[in-house]
Amino acid sequence: MTNLCPFGTHRVLEPCGSLPQNAWKLDPSLPIRENELLISVDTLNIDSASFHQMLEESGGNPKGVGEKVLETVLTRGKQHNPVTGSGGMLLGTVAEIGPKYHSPTSVKKGQRLATLVSLSLTPLQIEEVLAVHPTMDQIDVRGTAILFPTGNFAVLPDDLPETLCLAALDVCGAPAQMPRIARQGMTVVVLGAGGKSGLLCCAALREILGSSGKLIGIERSENEPTRRLRSLNFCDELILADATSPLEVHELVSKSTQGKLADLVVNLTNVAQVEMSCILCSKPGGIVYFFSMATSFSQAALGAEGISSDSHLVIGNGFVPGAADYTLNLIRRQDRLRQHLVNFYSHQTG
């Protein structure tokens, strides 16, 4: 038998020697190996940048997104969007546990869980797409997935709807990073503040800042995410601007901060070409945190160099120890946020 690797390299078909995330193609076939966990998959939560790209390419037709996911999984053995390079995560039930499978989180057959590793590295087979939910970036399926010993996951709690947990856990690394990089008294700008990760980060930032500093949210227009953000009252100010227009964003943020700009800028948008808007909002020595999967490292690095920006550029890492518990507890603490999310996801699936 092939040597069983805790990182899953034994499932890599092309190219040999690659790690699963970098591989072009994985082997999702059954039976599972001794060091693997088999999941019966119900729902895929596609990352926002990937879902947005597929929906746009499908002319706004949700059915087309399901077809593209099926095609990608059949071709690559995983949901790894060839355009955005990203995937998402999944919700399912533990179907089988290999005798040599060991994980920091205990798990039992029949438990409901959400994976906290990207679909871009998860061996996946889909038998059927049952429904596509474009407002939630989720797809209901019948299928199976394989988790390696190094693949993080969260057992779902009983007190929150599963679809809400899936959506929140997909981005839990972002709000969980906020206590690491934000401090009282900071001026913070959040681009894409009305989206799923935006609301969670703004909630976390409001707790951290308290009545100090200033929290500025940026959304493109007066739409449903903007109205939702206003109603939750996390931000001290909400700016309407096109995040792909760096000079416009810079001018508005400069005006809002009396020319001082931001100590921390957080990019949670789901579109490309936002790097320079973020960097131009940052004061010298400030932090720019790129959580969006649409971010281009080269554009951010070379763009900052080109305008002599001394900002600290941070690439978002979805893994933070305790991120799942932090994010779900954040929702539990914030009554209005919890009620909004419960209503939204219950309505969408009802």
Contacts in CASP RR format, 6 or more apart in sequence:
PFRMAT RR
TARGET T0000
AUTHOR 0000-0000-0000
METHOD contacts of the structure
MODEL  1
MTNLCPFGTHRVLEPCGSLPQNAWKLDPSLPIRENELLISVDTLNIDSAS
FHQMLEESGGNPKGVGEKVLETVLTRGKQHNPVTGSGGMLLGTVAEIGPK
YHSPTSVKKGQRLATLVSLSLTPLQIEEVLAVHPTMDQIDVRGTAILFPT
GNFAVLPDDLPETLCLAALDVCGAPAQMPRIARQGMTVVVLGAGGKSGLL
CCAALREILGSSGKLIGIERSENEPTRRLRSLNFCDELILADATSPLEVH
ELVSKSTQGKLADLVVNLTNVAQVEMSCILCSKPGGIVYFFSMATSFSQA
ALGAEGISSDSHLVIGNGFVPGAADYTLNLIRRQDRLRQHLVNFYSHQTG
1 33 0 8 1.000
2 10 0 8 1.000
3 10 0 8 1.000
4 10 0 8 1.000
4 33 0 8 1.000
4 34 0 8 1.000
4 35 0 8 1.000
4 100 0 8 1.000
5 148 0 8 1.000
6 35 0 8 1.000
6 148 0 8 1.000
6 149 0 8 1.000
6 150 0 8 1.000
7 19 0 8 1.000
7 20 0 8 1.000
7 148 0 8 1.000
7 150 0 8 1.000
8 19 0 8 1.000
8 20 0 8 1.000
8 148 0 8 1.000
8 150 0 8 1.000
9 17 0 8 1.000
9 18 0 8 1.000
9 19 0 8 1.000
9 20 0 8 1.000
10 33 0 8 1.000
11 20 0 8 1.000
11 26 0 8 1.000
11 27 0 8 1.000
11 28 0 8 1.000
11 123 0 8 1.000
11 146 0 8 1.000
11 148 0 8 1.000
12 18 0 8 1.000
12 19 0 8 1.000
12 20 0 8 1.000
12 23 0 8 1.000
12 25 0 8 1.000
12 26 0 8 1.000
12 27 0 8 1.000
13 23 0 8 1.000
13 24 0 8 1.000
13 25 0 8 1.000
13 26 0 8 1.000
13 27 0 8 1.000
14 23 0 8 1.000
14 24 0 8 1.000
14 25 0 8 1.000
15 23 0 8 1.000
15 24 0 8 1.000
18 24 0 8 1.000
19 121 0 8 1.000
20 26 0 8 1.000
20 78 0 8 1.000
20 121 0 8 1.000
20 122 0 8 1.000
20 123 0 8 1.000
20 148 0 8 1.000
21 80 0 8 1.000
21 118 0 8 1.000
21 120 0 8 1.000
21 121 0 8 1.000
24 76 0 8 1.000
25 75 0 8 1.000
25 76 0 8 1.000
25 77 0 8 1.000
26 76 0 8 1.000
26 77 0 8 1.000
26 78 0 8 1.000
26 121 0 8 1.000
26 123 0 8 1.000
27 77 0 8 1.000
27 123 0 8 1.000
28 77 0 8 1.000
28 78 0 8 1.000
28 123 0 8 1.000
28 124 0 8 1.000
28 125 0 8 1.000
28 144 0 8 1.000
28 145 0 8 1.000
28 146 0 8 1.000
29 125 0 8 1.000
30 38 0 8 1.000
30 144 0 8 1.000
32 38 0 8 1.000
32 96 0 8 1.000
32 98 0 8 1.000
32 146 0 8 1.000
33 98 0 8 1.000
34 98 0 8 1.000
34 99 0 8 1.000
34 100 0 8 1.000
34 101 0 8 1.000
35 98 0 8 1.000
35 100 0 8 1.000
35 101 0 8 1.000
35 102 0 8 1.000
35 148 0 8 1.000
35 149 0 8 1.000
36 98 0 8 1.000
36 101 0 8 1.000
36 146 0 8 1.000
36 147 0 8 1.000
36 148 0 8 1.000
37 94 0 8 1.000
37 96 0 8 1.000
37 97 0 8 1.000
37 98 0 8 1.000
37 101 0 8 1.000
37 103 0 8 1.000
37 107 0 8 1.000
37 146 0 8 1.000
37 147 0 8 1.000
37 148 0 8 1.000
38 94 0 8 1.000
38 95 0 8 1.000
38 96 0 8 1.000
38 97 0 8 1.000
38 98 0 8 1.000
38 144 0 8 1.000
38 145 0 8 1.000
38 146 0 8 1.000
39 90 0 8 1.000
39 92 0 8 1.000
39 93 0 8 1.000
39 94 0 8 1.000
39 95 0 8 1.000
39 113 0 8 1.000
39 115 0 8 1.000
39 144 0 8 1.000
39 145 0 8 1.000
39 146 0 8 1.000
39 147 0 8 1.000
40 92 0 8 1.000
40 93 0 8 1.000
40 94 0 8 1.000
40 95 0 8 1.000
40 143 0 8 1.000
40 144 0 8 1.000
41 90 0 8 1.000
41 91 0 8 1.000
41 92 0 8 1.000
41 124 0 8 1.000
41 126 0 8 1.000
41 141 0 8 1.000
41 142 0 8 1.000
41 143 0 8 1.000
41 144 0 8 1.000
41 145 0 8 1.000
42 91 0 8 1.000
42 92 0 8 1.000
42 93 0 8 1.000
42 140 0 8 1.000
42 141 0 8 1.000
42 142 0 8 1.000
43 90 0 8 1.000
43 91 0 8 1.000
43 92 0 8 1.000
43 138 0 8 1.000
43 139 0 8 1.000
43 140 0 8 1.000
43 141 0 8 1.000
43 162 0 8 1.000
43 163 0 8 1.000
43 166 0 8 1.000
44 69 0 8 1.000
44 79 0 8 1.000
44 88 0 8 1.000
44 89 0 8 1.000
44 90 0 8 1.000
44 91 0 8 1.000
44 119 0 8 1.000
44 138 0 8 1.000
44 139 0 8 1.000
44 141 0 8 1.000
45 88 0 8 1.000
45 89 0 8 1.000
45 90 0 8 1.000
45 91 0 8 1.000
45 114 0 8 1.000
45 136 0 8 1.000
45 137 0 8 1.000
45 138 0 8 1.000
45 166 0 8 1.000
45 167 0 8 1.000
45 170 0 8 1.000
46 54 0 8 1.000
46 65 0 8 1.000
46 69 0 8 1.000
46 79 0 8 1.000
46 87 0 8 1.000
46 88 0 8 1.000
46 119 0 8 1.000
46 137 0 8 1.000
46 138 0 8 1.000
46 139 0 8 1.000
47 84 0 8 1.000
47 86 0 8 1.000
47 87 0 8 1.000
47 88 0 8 1.000
47 118 0 8 1.000
47 137 0 8 1.000
47 170 0 8 1.000
47 293 0 8 1.000
48 137 0 8 1.000
48 195 0 8 1.000
48 196 0 8 1.000
48 197 0 8 1.000
48 270 0 8 1.000
48 293 0 8 1.000
49 84 0 8 1.000
49 86 0 8 1.000
49 270 0 8 1.000
49 271 0 8 1.000
49 292 0 8 1.000
49 293 0 8 1.000
49 294 0 8 1.000
50 81 0 8 1.000
50 83 0 8 1.000
50 84 0 8 1.000
50 85 0 8 1.000
50 86 0 8 1.000
50 87 0 8 1.000
50 88 0 8 1.000
50 293 0 8 1.000
51 65 0 8 1.000
51 134 0 8 1.000
51 137 0 8 1.000
51 270 0 8 1.000
52 270 0 8 1.000
52 271 0 8 1.000
53 81 0 8 1.000
53 83 0 8 1.000
53 84 0 8 1.000
54 64 0 8 1.000
54 65 0 8 1.000
54 66 0 8 1.000
54 68 0 8 1.000
54 69 0 8 1.000
54 81 0 8 1.000
55 61 0 8 1.000
55 62 0 8 1.000
55 64 0 8 1.000
55 65 0 8 1.000
55 134 0 8 1.000
57 68 0 8 1.000
57 83 0 8 1.000
58 64 0 8 1.000
58 65 0 8 1.000
58 67 0 8 1.000
58 68 0 8 1.000
60 134 0 8 1.000
62 132 0 8 1.000
62 133 0 8 1.000
62 134 0 8 1.000
63 132 0 8 1.000
64 132 0 8 1.000
65 132 0 8 1.000
65 134 0 8 1.000
65 139 0 8 1.000
66 129 0 8 1.000
66 132 0 8 1.000
66 139 0 8 1.000
67 129 0 8 1.000
69 79 0 8 1.000
69 126 0 8 1.000
69 129 0 8 1.000
69 139 0 8 1.000
70 126 0 8 1.000
70 129 0 8 1.000
72 78 0 8 1.000
72 79 0 8 1.000
72 80 0 8 1.000
72 81 0 8 1.000
72 82 0 8 1.000
73 79 0 8 1.000
73 124 0 8 1.000
73 125 0 8 1.000
73 126 0 8 1.000
74 126 0 8 1.000
76 82 0 8 1.000
77 123 0 8 1.000
77 124 0 8 1.000
77 125 0 8 1.000
78 119 0 8 1.000
78 120 0 8 1.000
78 121 0 8 1.000
78 122 0 8 1.000
78 123 0 8 1.000
78 124 0 8 1.000
79 87 0 8 1.000
79 88 0 8 1.000
79 119 0 8 1.000
79 120 0 8 1.000
79 122 0 8 1.000
79 124 0 8 1.000
80 86 0 8 1.000
80 87 0 8 1.000
80 119 0 8 1.000
80 120 0 8 1.000
80 121 0 8 1.000
81 87 0 8 1.000
81 120 0 8 1.000
84 293 0 8 1.000
84 294 0 8 1.000
85 120 0 8 1.000
85 293 0 8 1.000
86 118 0 8 1.000
86 120 0 8 1.000
86 293 0 8 1.000
87 118 0 8 1.000
87 119 0 8 1.000
87 120 0 8 1.000
87 293 0 8 1.000
88 118 0 8 1.000
88 119 0 8 1.000
88 120 0 8 1.000
88 170 0 8 1.000
89 114 0 8 1.000
89 115 0 8 1.000
89 116 0 8 1.000
89 117 0 8 1.000
89 118 0 8 1.000
89 119 0 8 1.000
89 166 0 8 1.000
89 169 0 8 1.000
89 170 0 8 1.000
90 114 0 8 1.000
90 115 0 8 1.000
90 119 0 8 1.000
90 122 0 8 1.000
90 124 0 8 1.000
90 145 0 8 1.000
90 166 0 8 1.000
91 112 0 8 1.000
91 113 0 8 1.000
91 114 0 8 1.000
91 156 0 8 1.000
91 162 0 8 1.000
91 163 0 8 1.000
91 165 0 8 1.000
91 166 0 8 1.000
92 112 0 8 1.000
92 113 0 8 1.000
92 114 0 8 1.000
93 110 0 8 1.000
93 111 0 8 1.000
93 112 0 8 1.000
93 113 0 8 1.000
94 107 0 8 1.000
94 108 0 8 1.000
94 109 0 8 1.000
94 110 0 8 1.000
94 111 0 8 1.000
94 113 0 8 1.000
95 109 0 8 1.000
95 110 0 8 1.000
95 144 0 8 1.000
96 109 0 8 1.000
97 107 0 8 1.000
97 108 0 8 1.000
97 109 0 8 1.000
101 149 0 8 1.000
102 149 0 8 1.000
103 149 0 8 1.000
103 151 0 8 1.000
103 153 0 8 1.000
105 152 0 8 1.000
105 153 0 8 1.000
105 154 0 8 1.000
105 155 0 8 1.000
107 113 0 8 1.000
107 153 0 8 1.000
107 155 0 8 1.000
111 155 0 8 1.000
112 155 0 8 1.000
112 156 0 8 1.000
112 162 0 8 1.000
113 153 0 8 1.000
113 154 0 8 1.000
113 155 0 8 1.000
113 156 0 8 1.000
114 153 0 8 1.000
114 154 0 8 1.000
114 156 0 8 1.000
114 165 0 8 1.000
114 166 0 8 1.000
114 169 0 8 1.000
114 170 0 8 1.000
115 122 0 8 1.000
115 145 0 8 1.000
115 147 0 8 1.000
115 151 0 8 1.000
115 152 0 8 1.000
115 153 0 8 1.000
116 151 0 8 1.000
116 152 0 8 1.000
116 153 0 8 1.000
116 154 0 8 1.000
116 169 0 8 1.000
116 172 0 8 1.000
116 318 0 8 1.000
116 319 0 8 1.000
116 323 0 8 1.000
116 324 0 8 1.000
117 147 0 8 1.000
117 151 0 8 1.000
117 152 0 8 1.000
117 153 0 8 1.000
122 145 0 8 1.000
122 146 0 8 1.000
122 147 0 8 1.000
123 145 0 8 1.000
123 146 0 8 1.000
124 143 0 8 1.000
124 144 0 8 1.000
124 145 0 8 1.000
124 146 0 8 1.000
125 143 0 8 1.000
125 144 0 8 1.000
125 145 0 8 1.000
126 141 0 8 1.000
126 142 0 8 1.000
126 143 0 8 1.000
127 141 0 8 1.000
127 142 0 8 1.000
127 143 0 8 1.000
128 141 0 8 1.000
128 142 0 8 1.000
128 143 0 8 1.000
129 139 0 8 1.000
129 140 0 8 1.000
129 141 0 8 1.000
130 140 0 8 1.000
130 141 0 8 1.000
130 142 0 8 1.000
131 139 0 8 1.000
131 140 0 8 1.000
132 138 0 8 1.000
132 139 0 8 1.000
132 140 0 8 1.000
133 139 0 8 1.000
133 140 0 8 1.000
133 348 0 8 1.000
133 349 0 8 1.000
135 348 0 8 1.000
136 163 0 8 1.000
136 167 0 8 1.000
136 345 0 8 1.000
136 348 0 8 1.000
137 167 0 8 1.000
137 196 0 8 1.000
138 163 0 8 1.000
138 166 0 8 1.000
138 167 0 8 1.000
147 153 0 8 1.000
152 319 0 8 1.000
154 165 0 8 1.000
154 169 0 8 1.000
154 324 0 8 1.000
156 162 0 8 1.000
156 165 0 8 1.000
157 165 0 8 1.000
157 328 0 8 1.000
159 332 0 8 1.000
160 328 0 8 1.000
160 331 0 8 1.000
160 332 0 8 1.000
160 338 0 8 1.000
160 342 0 8 1.000
161 342 0 8 1.000
161 345 0 8 1.000
161 346 0 8 1.000
161 349 0 8 1.000
163 345 0 8 1.000
163 348 0 8 1.000
163 349 0 8 1.000
164 331 0 8 1.000
164 341 0 8 1.000
164 342 0 8 1.000
164 344 0 8 1.000
164 345 0 8 1.000
165 328 0 8 1.000
167 196 0 8 1.000
167 341 0 8 1.000
167 345 0 8 1.000
168 196 0 8 1.000
168 200 0 8 1.000
168 327 0 8 1.000
168 328 0 8 1.000
168 331 0 8 1.000
168 341 0 8 1.000
169 324 0 8 1.000
169 327 0 8 1.000
169 328 0 8 1.000
170 196 0 8 1.000
171 196 0 8 1.000
171 197 0 8 1.000
171 200 0 8 1.000
171 291 0 8 1.000
171 327 0 8 1.000
172 200 0 8 1.000
172 318 0 8 1.000
172 320 0 8 1.000
172 323 0 8 1.000
172 324 0 8 1.000
172 326 0 8 1.000
172 327 0 8 1.000
172 328 0 8 1.000
173 291 0 8 1.000
173 316 0 8 1.000
173 317 0 8 1.000
173 318 0 8 1.000
173 319 0 8 1.000
173 320 0 8 1.000
173 323 0 8 1.000
173 327 0 8 1.000
174 197 0 8 1.000
174 198 0 8 1.000
174 200 0 8 1.000
174 201 0 8 1.000
174 266 0 8 1.000
174 268 0 8 1.000
174 291 0 8 1.000
174 316 0 8 1.000
174 318 0 8 1.000
175 197 0 8 1.000
175 200 0 8 1.000
175 201 0 8 1.000
175 203 0 8 1.000
175 204 0 8 1.000
175 323 0 8 1.000
175 326 0 8 1.000
175 327 0 8 1.000
175 330 0 8 1.000
176 204 0 8 1.000
176 320 0 8 1.000
176 322 0 8 1.000
176 323 0 8 1.000
176 326 0 8 1.000
176 327 0 8 1.000
177 289 0 8 1.000
177 291 0 8 1.000
177 316 0 8 1.000
177 317 0 8 1.000
177 320 0 8 1.000
178 201 0 8 1.000
178 204 0 8 1.000
178 205 0 8 1.000
178 208 0 8 1.000
178 266 0 8 1.000
179 204 0 8 1.000
179 208 0 8 1.000
180 320 0 8 1.000
181 264 0 8 1.000
181 287 0 8 1.000
181 289 0 8 1.000
181 314 0 8 1.000
182 188 0 8 1.000
182 204 0 8 1.000
182 205 0 8 1.000
182 208 0 8 1.000
182 209 0 8 1.000
182 264 0 8 1.000
183 208 0 8 1.000
184 208 0 8 1.000
184 209 0 8 1.000
184 210 0 8 1.000
184 212 0 8 1.000
184 213 0 8 1.000
185 209 0 8 1.000
185 212 0 8 1.000
185 213 0 8 1.000
185 263 0 8 1.000
186 209 0 8 1.000
186 213 0 8 1.000
186 262 0 8 1.000
186 263 0 8 1.000
186 264 0 8 1.000
187 213 0 8 1.000
187 214 0 8 1.000
187 216 0 8 1.000
187 257 0 8 1.000
187 260 0 8 1.000
187 261 0 8 1.000
187 262 0 8 1.000
187 263 0 8 1.000
187 264 0 8 1.000
188 205 0 8 1.000
188 209 0 8 1.000
188 213 0 8 1.000
188 214 0 8 1.000
188 215 0 8 1.000
188 216 0 8 1.000
188 262 0 8 1.000
188 263 0 8 1.000
188 264 0 8 1.000
188 265 0 8 1.000
188 266 0 8 1.000
189 216 0 8 1.000
189 217 0 8 1.000
189 218 0 8 1.000
189 253 0 8 1.000
189 262 0 8 1.000
189 264 0 8 1.000
189 265 0 8 1.000
189 266 0 8 1.000
189 281 0 8 1.000
190 198 0 8 1.000
190 201 0 8 1.000
190 202 0 8 1.000
190 205 0 8 1.000
190 215 0 8 1.000
190 216 0 8 1.000
190 217 0 8 1.000
190 218 0 8 1.000
190 235 0 8 1.000
190 265 0 8 1.000
190 266 0 8 1.000
190 268 0 8 1.000
191 217 0 8 1.000
191 218 0 8 1.000
191 243 0 8 1.000
191 249 0 8 1.000
191 265 0 8 1.000
191 266 0 8 1.000
191 267 0 8 1.000
191 268 0 8 1.000
191 269 0 8 1.000
191 274 0 8 1.000
191 277 0 8 1.000
191 278 0 8 1.000
192 198 0 8 1.000
192 217 0 8 1.000
192 218 0 8 1.000
192 219 0 8 1.000
192 225 0 8 1.000
192 243 0 8 1.000
192 267 0 8 1.000
192 268 0 8 1.000
192 269 0 8 1.000
193 199 0 8 1.000
193 201 0 8 1.000
193 202 0 8 1.000
193 217 0 8 1.000
193 218 0 8 1.000
193 219 0 8 1.000
193 229 0 8 1.000
193 235 0 8 1.000
193 238 0 8 1.000
193 268 0 8 1.000
194 202 0 8 1.000
194 217 0 8 1.000
194 219 0 8 1.000
194 225 0 8 1.000
194 226 0 8 1.000
194 228 0 8 1.000
194 229 0 8 1.000
195 225 0 8 1.000
195 228 0 8 1.000
195 229 0 8 1.000
195 268 0 8 1.000
197 268 0 8 1.000
197 291 0 8 1.000
198 266 0 8 1.000
198 268 0 8 1.000
199 228 0 8 1.000
199 229 0 8 1.000
199 232 0 8 1.000
199 234 0 8 1.000
199 337 0 8 1.000
199 340 0 8 1.000
199 341 0 8 1.000
200 327 0 8 1.000
200 330 0 8 1.000
200 331 0 8 1.000
200 337 0 8 1.000
201 266 0 8 1.000
201 268 0 8 1.000
202 215 0 8 1.000
202 217 0 8 1.000
202 229 0 8 1.000
202 232 0 8 1.000
202 234 0 8 1.000
202 235 0 8 1.000
203 232 0 8 1.000
203 234 0 8 1.000
203 330 0 8 1.000
203 331 0 8 1.000
203 334 0 8 1.000
203 337 0 8 1.000
204 330 0 8 1.000
205 215 0 8 1.000
205 234 0 8 1.000
206 215 0 8 1.000
206 234 0 8 1.000
207 330 0 8 1.000
207 333 0 8 1.000
209 215 0 8 1.000
213 236 0 8 1.000
214 236 0 8 1.000
214 237 0 8 1.000
214 256 0 8 1.000
214 257 0 8 1.000
215 234 0 8 1.000
215 235 0 8 1.000
215 236 0 8 1.000
215 237 0 8 1.000
216 235 0 8 1.000
216 236 0 8 1.000
216 237 0 8 1.000
216 238 0 8 1.000
216 239 0 8 1.000
216 253 0 8 1.000
216 256 0 8 1.000
216 257 0 8 1.000
216 262 0 8 1.000
217 229 0 8 1.000
217 235 0 8 1.000
217 237 0 8 1.000
217 238 0 8 1.000
217 239 0 8 1.000
218 238 0 8 1.000
218 239 0 8 1.000
218 240 0 8 1.000
218 241 0 8 1.000
218 243 0 8 1.000
218 249 0 8 1.000
218 253 0 8 1.000
219 225 0 8 1.000
219 226 0 8 1.000
219 229 0 8 1.000
219 238 0 8 1.000
219 239 0 8 1.000
219 240 0 8 1.000
220 240 0 8 1.000
220 241 0 8 1.000
220 242 0 8 1.000
220 243 0 8 1.000
221 240 0 8 1.000
222 240 0 8 1.000
226 238 0 8 1.000
226 240 0 8 1.000
228 340 0 8 1.000
229 235 0 8 1.000
229 238 0 8 1.000
230 238 0 8 1.000
231 336 0 8 1.000
231 340 0 8 1.000
232 336 0 8 1.000
232 337 0 8 1.000
232 340 0 8 1.000
237 256 0 8 1.000
239 249 0 8 1.000
239 252 0 8 1.000
239 253 0 8 1.000
239 256 0 8 1.000
241 248 0 8 1.000
241 249 0 8 1.000
241 252 0 8 1.000
242 248 0 8 1.000
242 249 0 8 1.000
243 249 0 8 1.000
243 269 0 8 1.000
243 271 0 8 1.000
243 274 0 8 1.000
243 277 0 8 1.000
244 271 0 8 1.000
244 272 0 8 1.000
244 273 0 8 1.000
244 274 0 8 1.000
244 277 0 8 1.000
245 277 0 8 1.000
246 276 0 8 1.000
246 277 0 8 1.000
246 279 0 8 1.000
246 280 0 8 1.000
247 280 0 8 1.000
249 277 0 8 1.000
249 280 0 8 1.000
249 281 0 8 1.000
250 277 0 8 1.000
250 280 0 8 1.000
250 281 0 8 1.000
253 261 0 8 1.000
253 262 0 8 1.000
253 280 0 8 1.000
253 281 0 8 1.000
254 261 0 8 1.000
260 283 0 8 1.000
261 281 0 8 1.000
261 282 0 8 1.000
261 283 0 8 1.000
262 281 0 8 1.000
262 282 0 8 1.000
262 283 0 8 1.000
262 286 0 8 1.000
263 283 0 8 1.000
263 286 0 8 1.000
263 287 0 8 1.000
264 282 0 8 1.000
264 286 0 8 1.000
264 287 0 8 1.000
264 288 0 8 1.000
264 289 0 8 1.000
265 278 0 8 1.000
265 279 0 8 1.000
265 281 0 8 1.000
265 282 0 8 1.000
265 286 0 8 1.000
265 287 0 8 1.000
265 288 0 8 1.000
265 289 0 8 1.000
265 311 0 8 1.000
266 289 0 8 1.000
266 291 0 8 1.000
267 274 0 8 1.000
267 275 0 8 1.000
267 278 0 8 1.000
267 288 0 8 1.000
267 289 0 8 1.000
267 290 0 8 1.000
267 291 0 8 1.000
267 292 0 8 1.000
267 295 0 8 1.000
268 291 0 8 1.000
268 292 0 8 1.000
269 292 0 8 1.000
269 294 0 8 1.000
270 292 0 8 1.000
270 293 0 8 1.000
270 294 0 8 1.000
271 292 0 8 1.000
271 294 0 8 1.000
272 294 0 8 1.000
272 295 0 8 1.000
272 296 0 8 1.000
273 299 0 8 1.000
274 292 0 8 1.000
274 294 0 8 1.000
274 295 0 8 1.000
275 290 0 8 1.000
275 295 0 8 1.000
275 296 0 8 1.000
275 299 0 8 1.000
275 300 0 8 1.000
275 303 0 8 1.000
276 299 0 8 1.000
276 303 0 8 1.000
276 307 0 8 1.000
278 288 0 8 1.000
278 290 0 8 1.000
278 300 0 8 1.000
279 288 0 8 1.000
279 300 0 8 1.000
279 303 0 8 1.000
279 304 0 8 1.000
279 307 0 8 1.000
279 309 0 8 1.000
279 311 0 8 1.000
279 313 0 8 1.000
280 307 0 8 1.000
280 309 0 8 1.000
281 288 0 8 1.000
282 288 0 8 1.000
282 309 0 8 1.000
282 311 0 8 1.000
284 309 0 8 1.000
284 310 0 8 1.000
284 311 0 8 1.000
285 310 0 8 1.000
285 311 0 8 1.000
285 312 0 8 1.000
286 310 0 8 1.000
286 311 0 8 1.000
286 312 0 8 1.000
287 311 0 8 1.000
287 312 0 8 1.000
287 314 0 8 1.000
288 300 0 8 1.000
288 311 0 8 1.000
288 312 0 8 1.000
288 313 0 8 1.000
288 314 0 8 1.000
289 314 0 8 1.000
289 316 0 8 1.000
290 300 0 8 1.000
290 313 0 8 1.000
290 314 0 8 1.000
290 315 0 8 1.000
290 316 0 8 1.000
291 316 0 8 1.000
291 318 0 8 1.000
295 315 0 8 1.000
297 315 0 8 1.000
300 313 0 8 1.000
301 313 0 8 1.000
303 309 0 8 1.000
304 311 0 8 1.000
304 313 0 8 1.000
320 326 0 8 1.000
330 337 0 8 1.000
331 337 0 8 1.000
331 338 0 8 1.000
331 341 0 8 1.000
332 338 0 8 1.000
END
